[in-house]
Amino acid sequence: MSDKPHHLLLVEDDTELSGMMKDFLTGKGYQVSVEADGLAAIRRIASEAYDAVILDIGLPGTDGFSVCKSVRPHFKGPIIVLTARGEELDEVVALEAGADDFMSKPVRPNALLARLKIHLRRFDLQPADSSVKPADIVVGDLSISLGSRSVVVGDQPIELTTAEFDLIEYLARRAGSVVSRKELYVDLLEIPYDGMDRSLDLRVSRLRRKLGDDPHKPTRIKSVRGVGYLFAK
């Protein structure tokens, strides 16, 4: 991994807030560019190299949901969505658009920094020796390549976000065993499960759809009532 600082694009039209966020993240060693317009952000993400995007929802030009949906097919880095509304529907729409994470405003700077570090660390993760290919995880007709961080079902490649890949890898490694929500939150999000947060449930739902798993009668990722999930062998 290079010692070059991660380059972030902060998409926020509140100039006072974006200035404070930029100063904070720059002080933590990141290179931060700022954009206030949604359409301009789409163009910049397509033409410039960023490691992660921090994306507000309420933007001039076009909203953050549209930005996320537009850039997700070609931008593989983490996208963290911010919103002032704090509604669960916003979180659903953000994850549907391809966001890796979702935070409600006012965002606590250290909480944002922690989430950013987790996503960038996972995105940067590569085999120590590039000449050695990690073994694939194969469960039935599903194959996970750890080196390329890609998933294939049958002969069909499945496009996943960084967070979705981390989730399916975690569950597939434990295929046949029940994984509790508490384990998922601690191991994947590195935060305790408070019994109320639904973000991982939403990711599982989205992952099921991408894998062609019936959401009403899933056969691949099964819900275990009151406990968590089971990735079926």
N, C-alpha and C positions, 0 to 999 in steps of 0.2 A: 504494500500500500504506500502511496506517495505521501511525503510530508507537506505537500501543497495544501493550503486550507480549503475546506469545502466551500463551494460557491453556492450561495442561496439566492433565490429570487423571492422577495417579499412583495406580494401583490396586495396593496392596501391603499385606499383613497383618502384616508384620514391622515393628513400630513404630519400632525403632531404625534399621533400614535406610531406611524411608520418610522418617524425620526427616533423616537424613544426605543422602539424595537430594534432598529438598525444599530443604534449606539450600544445597546445591551449585547446583541449577538456579535457585533464586531469586537467588543471587549472580551468576548469568550473565544476569540480566535477564528471566527468565520469571516469570509468575504461576502458582503451582502449588497445586492443590487435591489433597487426599489422601482416598482411600477404601479401606477394608480389606475390604469384603464384596462378593462378586461380584454378588449380586442387587441390592444398593443401587447398585453401579456402573452396571448396566444402566439403572436408573431415572434416574440422574443424567445419563448420556450422552444419554438420550432427551429430557430436560427442560431441560438447561443447555447453554450454548454453550462448547465446548472446541475448540481448534485441533489438539490431538493427544492421544493416550492412550498412556501407558506402563503395560503390563499384565502383572502377574505371573500365572503359571499356577496355582500352588497357593493357592487362596483359600477361605475359608468361604462358605457360601451356594451358590455354584456356581463351577466352575473358570473359568480365564481363556479356555480354548478356547470354552466356552459363551457367555461374555460377548462375545467377539469375533464369533462367529457371529450372535448375537442383534442386535448394534448395527450390524453392517456394512451392512445394506441402507439405513439412513438416515444413518449417520455417514460422511461423506466424507473426513475428515481422516486423517492417518497414525496407524496403530496399531503400536507396537513392543512385541513380546511378550518377556518375560523368563522364564527357567526355570532352576532349579538342577540339573536332571537332565542337561542337555547331550546328549540323545539325538537322533539324526537324525530319528527318528520324530516327536518333538515338533515339529521344524521343519516337517515335512510337514503335520502336523495343523494347526499354526498358520497356515501359508500357505493351506491348504484352507479354514480358517475365515475368511480374509480379511485376515490380518495383512500389513502392508507390510514388516516386518523382524522379525528374531529375534536375540536375544542371550542367551548362556549366562551364568549367575551363576558366580562373582562378577563383576559388571559393572564395568569400569573407567569411572569418571565421564567422563573426557575422550573415551573411545570412544563412550559413549552420547550425549554432547553433539554429537559430530561427525555421528553417524547422524541425530540429531534435526534438526540444522541442514539437512542435505541434504534430508530429506523435507519439512520445512516450507518451504524455499526453492522446491522444485518445486511444492508445493501452492499456495503464494502466487502463483506465476508467472502473470501476466495480461498481455495486450497493453498496451503503453504508452499507446496511444490507443484507448479503448473504442469509438470510432466506426468503427474499422478492423477488419474481420473477417479473421483469418488465413486463408489458403487452406487448404482441406481437403487431406488426403493421401488419394488414392484408388488402391487396388490391387485390380483386379478388382471383386468385389462388396463389398469392404470399404472403408468411408469413415471417416476420422478427422477430427473437428472439433477444432482446436487451441484455439479460443476457449472452447468449452464442455467441453473435455476429455472428449469422448464418442466412442464407437465404434459403428458400425452395420454389420452384415453382412446384405446384402440389404435387407430392411426391418425387421430385428430388432435393437433396441438391445442392446448387450452391457454388463453391469455389470462394471466393472473397479475394482480398488483403484488408489491413486495410483501404486504401484510397477509394477503391471501396465500401466497406461497409458503410463508412461515407457518401459517395455520395448517395447511394441508400436509406439510412435511411433518409437523409435530404429531398430528393425528395418525398419519400413515405409519410412522415409526412405532406407534403403539397399537397397530391394527389388532382387533380382537379383544382389546382391554378397554374398560370404561375409563374415560378421563374426566375428572371433575372440573367444574367451572373454576373452582379455587386454583387448581393446578394450572389451568390455561392462563388465568390472569397473572399469577405469580411468575410463571415461566416465560410467557410470551410478552405480556405487557409490563412485567416487572412492577406491578402494583397489586395490593391486596384486593380481593373481590369483596365489594360492599353489599352484595345481595340485590342491588337495584340496577346496576349498570347493564345495559343490553347490547353494548357495542359488539361483543364477540358473537352473540346470538345473531345479530344482523349479518356479520361476516360469514357465519356458517350458512345462513339462508342464501346469501349471494353465491357462496361457493357451491352449494347444492345445485343451483340453477345452471351455473357454468359447467358443472360435471354431468348435467342431464339427469340429476337425481330428483325424483318426484317429491316436491316439498310436502305433500300430504301423506305420502307413504314412502319415505326415503329408504333405500336399500343400501346405500353406500355410507352415508354419515347419519347414523341413527341417534335420536334423542333418547336419553335415559332419564325419565321423569324425576325431577328433584335432585338429580346428581350432575349430569353433564352430557357427554357425547361418546359414541362408540363408532370407530371406523371399522366397518365390517370386513372380515377376511373373505 
